[in-house]
Amino acid sequence: MISGGMAEGFTHDDLMNAGKAVFTPWRRLLLENLLIWRPSEVIRPFGEIVYRLLWDAFGFNPKPYHLFCLTLVVLNTLMAFCVARRLLGSTSFALMAAWGLAFHGFFWGMYSNAGVVFDILAATVYLATLALALWRPLSRLGHIARLLLMALGALAALNSKEIAVSLPLAVAAVLALLHCEERRDGSIHPVPLKWDLAACGALLLLTIPFAFGRVLGHGGLEQVPDYRLTLTSGRAVENLAAFLSNLCYGRANWTPAGAATAFLLPPALFLALRWPLPFVASLMAVFSFLPLAFIPPRGLDAAYLPVFWICLALAAALQAALPVTSWTPVAPLVVVLALVVTHRRIGEVPFPFFREESRSIELAYNGIRAATTDFPPNGAMAIVEDHFEQKFEWATTFMTLLALGRDDLVVLRPRELAAGAVLEPPNRSFDLVLRVTRDHGVLRCSGAAGRPLTVPDLRAGAYGCVPVVVSNTRN
């Protein structure tokens, strides 16, 4: 049900992400993964490294990007199963927990848009770090390796997407559950408490400077309009209601009061029933949602980690509620079947989801690349028509930079020309003038008899345009 994502193309998100990654020096990309206590223009450097590697290897070919994302989705499902299997001690109940994360029609962004790789990657490293926390080494060297790997996992998760800030609390919660289990069962090889405290402390020491530096600091992510915090209970419960409505495919429109009750009542109920794992998982669903609670609304794919904790809480609650009989493992399999039927009936994703946008981008990129084969090193370019400009202001600029592999170009866009922008010196002509159209690709413009155009020519409309011939070979 997700394989249709391979038919998708590029979106404007890909152009922006690839543009940032390609033109950021490798040294800076790597350093920004370590300098997490300060704001950065490279907001999510671990995800940008992925974009850089994919672009360097495959260029403007969307299939490897989508294959990478879909592979991560499958890997996340397998890791969710392994984590749930260790905590639940049951294959069938773990399958129920993982199956809830395996597919959802409102996760369509993860299957259709490679730009969501940041969310997917954050979940991958988050779940991998949880799995590492569940590893119980038998030697000092093993403990040291586990600690270092968990610290690296926390760095990678935070540098993928800020949704991972709940990771220290998640690790502390599952380790507390493990210690209680080992004490109750008399484990032969319990992990000394100091190593687990060291792991939790290391993750916390990484997350706090990230949160107050990279996200909340002056010039940090919080000052980007789409991530501006509104610290009110109204915003939180509205986002909760939207999240639960999306989780129900919009078939149940949750009110803010109902959503708040649905989130906060289960932990209290499970605590009263003395069901430790359902309590911890339901509480983690609340805490893992907090990074999304106070920002402008997001789709369900941004809440991938809260969905994991909800699925784990439901599986654990069902396991705790059912009497232990030979038929008990069948119950979660019935839930799995019900999920399959539900997704099949109302959750199928209409691939390719971004058909029109991707087609326009492919036409434009290939046209720009063909038009710039002989573009001089110190050349100047103007774009007199840009059908992307109203919706995706910088899409054509990123396409131009990526097509030429340079970020030092002089490119005047329609808005800049309309605002009175000029070239220096004033009598200089453009080396290339393009029209980027919706349905006819890219056109090259020139004056009479092929004369180069100047800014006054463009403002007077004294030019003609012909389509750029594009070869069938993909670059």
C-alpha positions as CSV (number, residue, x, y, z in Angstrom):
1,M,0.0,0.0,0.0
2,I,3.0,2.4,0.1
3,S,4.8,1.1,-3.0
4,G,2.9,3.7,-5.1
5,G,5.3,6.3,-3.6
6,M,7.9,5.1,-6.1
7,A,5.8,6.8,-8.8
8,E,6.2,10.2,-7.1
9,G,8.5,13.0,-8.4
10,F,10.1,15.9,-6.7
11,T,8.3,18.7,-4.8
12,H,9.3,22.2,-4.0
13,D,10.4,20.8,-0.6
14,D,13.0,18.7,-2.3
15,L,14.4,21.7,-4.3
16,M,14.8,23.7,-1.1
17,N,16.3,20.9,0.9
18,A,18.7,19.7,-1.8
19,G,19.7,23.3,-2.5
20,K,20.6,24.0,1.1
21,A,22.5,20.6,1.4
22,V,24.4,20.8,-1.9
23,F,25.8,24.3,-1.3
24,T,26.7,23.9,2.4
25,P,30.3,22.8,2.7
26,W,30.8,19.3,4.0
27,R,32.8,20.6,7.0
28,R,30.0,22.8,8.1
29,L,27.3,20.1,7.6
30,L,29.3,17.8,9.9
31,L,30.1,20.5,12.5
32,E,26.4,21.7,12.7
33,N,25.5,18.2,14.0
34,L,27.8,18.8,17.0
35,L,27.3,22.5,17.6
36,I,23.7,22.0,18.8
37,W,23.7,24.7,21.5
38,R,23.5,27.5,19.0
39,P,21.1,28.5,16.2
40,S,22.0,27.6,12.7
41,E,20.9,28.2,9.1
42,V,21.3,24.5,8.6
43,I,18.3,23.7,10.8
44,R,18.3,19.9,10.5
45,P,21.9,19.0,9.5
46,F,21.6,15.2,9.8
47,G,18.7,15.2,7.3
48,E,20.6,17.5,5.1
49,I,23.6,15.1,5.0
50,V,21.1,12.5,3.7
51,Y,20.0,14.9,0.9
52,R,23.6,15.7,0.1
53,L,24.6,12.1,-0.3
54,L,21.5,11.3,-2.4
55,W,22.0,14.3,-4.7
56,D,25.7,13.6,-5.1
57,A,24.9,10.0,-6.0
58,F,21.7,10.3,-8.1
59,G,21.1,14.0,-8.9
60,F,17.7,14.9,-10.2
61,N,16.3,11.4,-10.1
62,P,13.4,11.1,-7.6
63,K,13.2,7.3,-7.4
64,P,16.2,6.7,-5.1
65,Y,15.0,9.4,-2.7
66,H,11.5,7.8,-2.4
67,L,13.1,4.3,-2.2
68,F,15.2,5.5,0.7
69,C,12.2,7.0,2.5
70,L,10.0,3.9,2.0
71,T,12.8,1.7,3.2
72,L,13.0,3.8,6.4
73,V,9.3,3.4,6.9
74,V,9.6,-0.4,6.7
75,L,12.7,-0.3,9.0
76,N,10.8,1.8,11.5
77,T,8.0,-0.7,11.5
78,L,10.4,-3.5,12.2
79,M,12.2,-1.6,15.0
80,A,8.8,-0.7,16.5
81,F,8.0,-4.4,16.6
82,C,11.3,-5.3,18.2
83,V,10.9,-2.6,20.9
84,A,7.3,-3.6,21.6
85,R,8.2,-7.4,21.6
86,R,10.9,-6.7,24.3
87,L,8.5,-4.6,26.4
88,L,5.4,-6.7,26.0
89,G,7.0,-10.2,25.9
90,S,4.5,-11.3,23.3
91,T,4.8,-11.6,19.5
92,S,1.2,-11.1,18.7
93,F,0.7,-8.1,20.9
94,A,3.9,-6.6,19.5
95,L,2.6,-7.2,16.0
96,M,-0.5,-5.2,16.9
97,A,1.5,-2.3,18.2
98,A,3.8,-2.2,15.2
99,W,1.0,-2.7,12.7
100,G,-0.7,0.5,14.0
101,L,2.5,2.4,12.9
102,A,3.1,0.4,9.7
103,F,0.5,2.3,7.6
104,H,-2.0,5.1,7.8
105,G,-3.6,6.9,4.9
106,F,-3.0,10.2,6.6
107,F,0.7,9.4,6.7
108,W,0.6,10.1,2.9
109,G,3.3,12.7,3.2
110,M,5.9,10.1,4.2
111,Y,5.0,7.9,1.2
112,S,4.7,10.7,-1.3
113,N,7.1,13.5,-0.4
114,A,10.8,12.9,0.1
115,G,10.9,16.2,1.9
116,V,9.4,14.4,4.9
117,V,12.6,12.4,5.3
118,F,13.4,14.5,8.3
119,D,10.4,13.2,10.2
120,I,11.0,9.6,9.1
121,L,14.8,9.8,9.9
122,A,14.1,11.2,13.3
123,A,11.8,8.3,14.1
124,T,14.3,5.8,12.8
125,V,17.1,7.0,15.0
126,Y,14.7,7.5,18.0
127,L,13.5,3.9,17.7
128,A,17.0,2.6,17.2
129,T,18.1,4.4,20.4
130,L,15.2,2.9,22.3
131,A,16.3,-0.5,21.0
132,L,19.8,0.2,22.2
133,A,18.4,1.2,25.7
134,L,16.9,-2.3,25.8
135,W,20.2,-4.0,25.1
136,R,21.7,-5.4,28.3
137,P,25.5,-5.7,27.8
138,L,27.5,-8.3,29.8
139,S,30.8,-6.4,29.9
140,R,32.2,-3.0,30.7
141,L,33.2,-2.5,27.0
142,G,29.6,-3.3,26.0
143,H,28.3,-0.7,28.5
144,I,30.6,1.9,27.1
145,A,29.7,1.1,23.5
146,R,26.0,1.2,24.4
147,L,26.4,4.6,26.0
148,L,28.3,6.1,23.1
149,L,25.9,4.7,20.5
150,M,22.9,6.1,22.4
151,A,24.6,9.5,22.6
152,L,25.2,9.4,18.8
153,G,21.6,8.3,18.3
154,A,20.3,11.2,20.3
155,L,22.5,13.6,18.3
156,A,21.3,12.2,15.0
157,A,17.6,12.2,16.1
158,L,17.7,15.8,17.3
159,N,19.5,16.9,14.2
160,S,16.9,15.2,12.0
161,K,13.8,16.7,13.6
162,E,13.1,18.5,16.9
163,I,10.2,16.0,17.6
164,A,12.9,13.8,19.1
165,V,13.3,16.0,22.2
166,S,11.2,13.5,24.1
167,L,13.9,10.8,23.7
168,P,15.7,11.2,27.1
169,L,12.3,10.8,28.9
170,A,11.4,7.8,26.7
171,V,14.7,6.1,27.4
172,A,14.4,6.8,31.2
173,A,10.8,5.4,31.1
174,V,11.7,2.1,29.4
175,L,14.8,1.6,31.5
176,A,12.8,2.1,34.7
177,L,10.4,-0.6,33.4
178,L,13.3,-2.9,32.7
179,H,14.8,-2.4,36.2
180,C,11.5,-3.2,37.8
181,E,11.1,-6.3,35.6
182,E,14.7,-7.5,36.4
183,R,14.2,-7.0,40.1
184,R,10.8,-8.8,40.0
185,D,12.1,-11.7,38.0
186,G,15.5,-12.0,39.6
187,S,17.5,-11.4,36.4
188,I,20.9,-13.2,36.2
189,H,22.5,-10.3,34.4
190,P,20.9,-7.1,35.5
191,V,22.5,-3.9,34.2
192,P,24.1,-1.8,37.0
193,L,21.9,1.2,37.7
194,K,24.9,3.6,37.2
195,W,25.2,2.7,33.5
196,D,21.5,3.4,32.8
197,L,21.7,6.7,34.8
198,A,24.7,7.6,32.7
199,A,22.8,7.0,29.5
200,C,19.8,9.1,30.6
201,G,22.1,11.8,31.8
202,A,24.0,11.9,28.5
203,L,20.8,12.2,26.5
204,L,19.5,14.9,28.8
205,L,22.8,16.9,28.5
206,L,22.5,16.8,24.7
207,T,18.8,17.6,24.6
208,I,18.7,20.6,26.9
209,P,21.2,22.8,25.0
210,F,19.6,21.7,21.7
211,A,16.2,22.8,23.0
212,F,17.3,26.2,24.4
213,G,19.9,26.9,21.7
214,R,19.0,25.5,18.3
215,V,15.2,25.7,18.9
216,L,14.4,28.5,21.4
217,G,17.6,30.6,21.2
218,H,17.7,34.0,19.5
219,G,17.7,33.2,15.8
220,G,16.6,29.6,16.4
221,L,13.9,27.5,14.8
222,E,11.2,29.0,17.0
223,Q,11.5,32.3,15.2
224,V,10.5,30.8,11.9
225,P,6.8,31.7,11.4
226,D,5.7,28.1,10.8
227,Y,7.3,27.1,14.1
228,R,6.4,30.1,16.2
229,L,5.3,28.9,19.7
230,T,1.9,29.9,21.1
231,L,2.1,28.8,24.7
232,T,-1.6,28.6,25.4
233,S,-3.9,25.7,26.5
234,G,-6.2,26.7,23.6
235,R,-3.6,26.1,21.0
236,A,-2.6,22.8,22.6
237,V,-6.0,21.3,22.8
238,E,-6.9,22.5,19.3
239,N,-3.8,20.7,17.9
240,L,-4.7,17.6,20.0
241,A,-8.2,17.6,18.5
242,A,-6.8,17.9,15.0
243,F,-4.3,15.1,15.6
244,L,-7.0,12.7,16.9
245,S,-9.4,13.6,14.1
246,N,-6.6,12.8,11.6
247,L,-5.9,9.6,13.4
248,C,-9.6,8.6,12.8
249,Y,-9.4,9.6,9.1
250,G,-11.6,12.6,9.9
251,R,-14.6,10.3,10.5
252,A,-14.7,11.5,14.2
253,N,-14.3,15.2,14.7
254,W,-12.8,15.6,18.1
255,T,-13.6,18.6,20.2
256,P,-10.8,20.2,22.2
257,A,-12.3,19.1,25.5
258,G,-12.8,15.6,24.2
259,A,-9.3,15.4,22.8
260,A,-7.8,16.6,26.1
261,T,-9.8,14.0,28.0
262,A,-8.8,11.2,25.6
263,F,-5.1,12.1,26.1
264,L,-5.0,12.7,29.8
265,L,-7.5,10.2,31.2
266,P,-5.7,6.9,30.1
267,P,-2.5,7.6,32.1
268,A,-4.6,8.2,35.2
269,L,-6.7,5.1,34.6
270,F,-3.7,2.9,33.9
271,L,-2.0,4.2,37.0
272,A,-5.1,3.5,39.1
273,L,-5.2,-0.1,37.6
274,R,-1.4,-0.5,38.3
275,W,-0.7,-1.4,34.7
276,P,2.9,0.0,34.4
277,L,3.6,-0.4,30.6
278,P,0.2,1.0,29.5
279,F,0.7,3.9,32.0
280,V,4.3,4.7,30.7
281,A,3.3,4.4,27.0
282,S,0.2,6.6,27.4
283,L,2.2,9.2,29.3
284,M,4.9,9.1,26.6
285,A,2.2,9.7,24.0
286,V,1.4,13.0,25.8
287,F,5.0,14.1,26.3
288,S,6.1,13.1,22.7
289,F,3.2,15.3,21.4
290,L,4.3,18.4,23.3
291,P,6.8,19.6,20.5
292,L,3.7,19.8,18.2
293,A,1.2,21.1,20.7
294,F,2.1,24.8,20.6
295,I,3.1,25.4,17.0
296,P,0.8,25.9,13.9
297,P,-1.1,22.7,13.0
298,R,0.8,19.8,11.4
299,G,-0.3,16.7,9.5
300,L,-0.4,13.2,11.0
301,D,3.0,12.3,9.6
302,A,4.6,14.9,11.9
303,A,3.1,13.0,14.9
304,Y,4.6,9.7,13.9
305,L,6.2,9.2,17.4
306,P,3.1,9.9,19.4
307,V,1.3,7.4,17.2
308,F,3.9,4.8,18.1
309,W,3.3,5.4,21.8
310,I,-0.4,5.3,21.4
311,C,-0.2,2.0,19.6
312,L,2.1,0.5,22.3
313,A,-0.2,1.8,25.0
314,L,-3.3,0.2,23.4
315,A,-1.5,-3.1,22.8
316,A,-0.2,-3.2,26.4
317,A,-3.7,-2.3,27.8
318,L,-5.4,-5.0,25.8
319,Q,-2.8,-7.5,27.0
320,A,-3.2,-6.5,30.6
321,A,-7.0,-6.6,30.4
322,L,-7.4,-10.0,28.8
323,P,-7.2,-13.2,30.9
324,V,-4.3,-15.5,30.0
325,T,-5.7,-18.3,27.9
326,S,-4.6,-20.2,24.8
327,W,-6.9,-17.8,22.8
328,T,-5.4,-14.6,24.2
329,P,-2.8,-14.2,21.3
330,V,-5.7,-14.2,18.8
331,A,-7.2,-11.0,20.1
332,P,-4.4,-8.7,18.8
333,L,-4.5,-10.5,15.5
334,V,-8.2,-9.6,15.2
335,V,-7.2,-5.9,15.7
336,V,-4.6,-6.3,13.0
337,L,-7.2,-7.6,10.6
338,A,-9.6,-4.8,11.5
339,L,-6.8,-2.3,10.8
340,V,-6.1,-3.8,7.4
341,V,-9.8,-3.7,6.4
342,T,-10.1,-0.1,7.6
343,H,-7.1,1.1,5.8
344,R,-8.1,-0.7,2.6
345,R,-11.6,0.8,2.7
346,I,-10.9,4.4,3.6
347,G,-7.2,4.9,3.8
348,E,-5.7,4.2,0.3
349,V,-3.3,7.0,-0.9
350,P,-4.0,8.4,-4.4
351,F,-0.6,8.0,-5.9
352,P,1.0,9.9,-7.4
353,F,-0.1,12.5,-4.9
354,F,2.0,15.4,-6.3
355,R,1.5,14.6,-10.0
356,E,1.0,18.2,-11.3
357,E,3.6,19.8,-9.1
358,S,6.2,17.1,-9.9
359,R,5.5,17.3,-13.6
360,S,6.0,21.1,-13.6
361,I,9.2,20.8,-11.7
362,E,10.6,18.1,-14.0
363,L,9.7,20.2,-17.1
364,A,11.3,23.3,-15.6
365,Y,14.4,21.7,-14.2
366,N,15.2,19.8,-17.5
367,G,14.5,23.0,-19.5
368,I,16.8,25.1,-17.3
369,R,19.5,22.5,-17.4
370,A,19.3,22.4,-21.2
371,A,19.3,26.2,-21.5
372,T,22.3,26.7,-19.3
373,T,24.8,24.3,-20.9
374,D,26.9,27.2,-22.3
375,F,26.2,29.7,-19.4
376,P,29.4,31.7,-18.8
377,P,31.1,31.6,-15.3
378,N,30.3,35.2,-14.5
379,G,27.1,35.4,-16.3
380,A,23.8,37.1,-15.4
381,M,20.3,35.6,-15.9
382,A,16.8,37.0,-15.8
383,I,13.5,35.1,-15.4
384,V,10.7,37.2,-16.9
385,E,7.9,34.7,-16.2
386,D,7.8,32.1,-13.3
387,H,4.7,30.2,-12.8
388,F,6.1,28.8,-9.5
389,E,6.6,32.3,-8.0
390,Q,3.2,32.8,-6.5
391,K,3.1,29.6,-4.5
392,F,6.8,28.5,-4.2
393,E,8.7,31.8,-4.4
394,W,12.2,30.3,-4.5
395,A,11.6,27.0,-6.4
396,T,12.9,28.2,-9.8
397,T,16.0,29.8,-8.1
398,F,16.9,26.6,-6.4
399,M,16.3,24.7,-9.7
400,T,18.7,27.1,-11.5
401,L,21.4,26.8,-8.8
402,L,21.1,23.0,-8.8
403,A,21.1,22.7,-12.5
404,L,24.4,24.7,-12.8
405,G,25.9,23.4,-9.6
406,R,26.7,27.0,-8.4
407,D,25.2,29.3,-5.8
408,D,27.1,32.5,-6.9
409,L,24.8,33.3,-9.8
410,V,23.2,36.7,-10.6
411,V,19.5,35.8,-11.2
412,L,16.8,38.5,-11.3
413,R,13.4,37.1,-10.8
414,P,10.0,38.7,-12.0
415,R,9.3,40.3,-8.6
416,E,12.8,41.8,-8.5
417,L,12.5,43.1,-12.0
418,A,9.1,44.6,-11.3
419,A,10.5,46.2,-8.1
420,G,13.1,48.1,-10.2
421,A,16.2,45.8,-9.8
422,V,19.0,46.6,-12.2
423,L,22.3,45.0,-13.3
424,E,25.7,46.4,-12.6
425,P,27.0,48.1,-14.6
426,P,23.6,49.6,-15.8
427,N,24.3,49.0,-19.5
428,R,25.1,45.3,-19.0
429,S,23.1,42.8,-20.9
430,F,21.8,39.4,-19.7
431,D,23.6,36.3,-20.8
432,L,20.3,34.3,-20.6
433,V,16.7,35.3,-20.2
434,L,14.1,32.6,-19.5
435,R,10.4,32.1,-19.2
436,V,9.4,29.2,-16.9
437,T,5.8,28.3,-17.8
438,R,3.3,25.8,-16.4
439,D,2.6,23.6,-19.4
440,H,5.2,24.5,-22.0
441,G,8.4,24.1,-20.1
442,V,11.1,26.6,-20.4
443,L,11.5,29.2,-23.2
444,R,14.6,31.2,-24.1
445,C,14.1,34.9,-24.8
446,S,16.2,37.3,-26.9
447,G,15.9,40.5,-28.8
448,A,15.7,41.1,-32.5
449,A,18.1,39.0,-34.5
450,G,19.2,37.2,-31.3
451,R,20.4,40.4,-29.7
452,P,21.2,40.1,-25.9
453,L,18.6,41.7,-23.7
454,T,19.0,44.5,-21.1
455,V,16.8,45.5,-18.2
456,P,15.1,48.2,-20.3
457,D,14.3,45.7,-23.0
458,L,12.6,43.4,-20.5
459,R,10.5,46.2,-19.0
460,A,9.5,47.3,-22.5
461,G,8.6,43.7,-23.5
462,A,11.0,44.0,-26.5
463,Y,11.8,40.4,-26.8
464,G,10.6,37.1,-28.3
465,C,10.9,33.6,-26.8
466,V,11.3,30.1,-28.3
467,P,11.0,26.7,-26.5
468,V,14.2,25.2,-25.1
469,V,14.8,21.8,-26.7
470,V,15.3,19.1,-24.0
471,S,16.9,15.8,-24.7
472,N,15.3,12.6,-23.4
473,T,18.3,11.7,-21.2
474,R,17.7,12.3,-17.5
475,N,20.4,14.0,-15.6
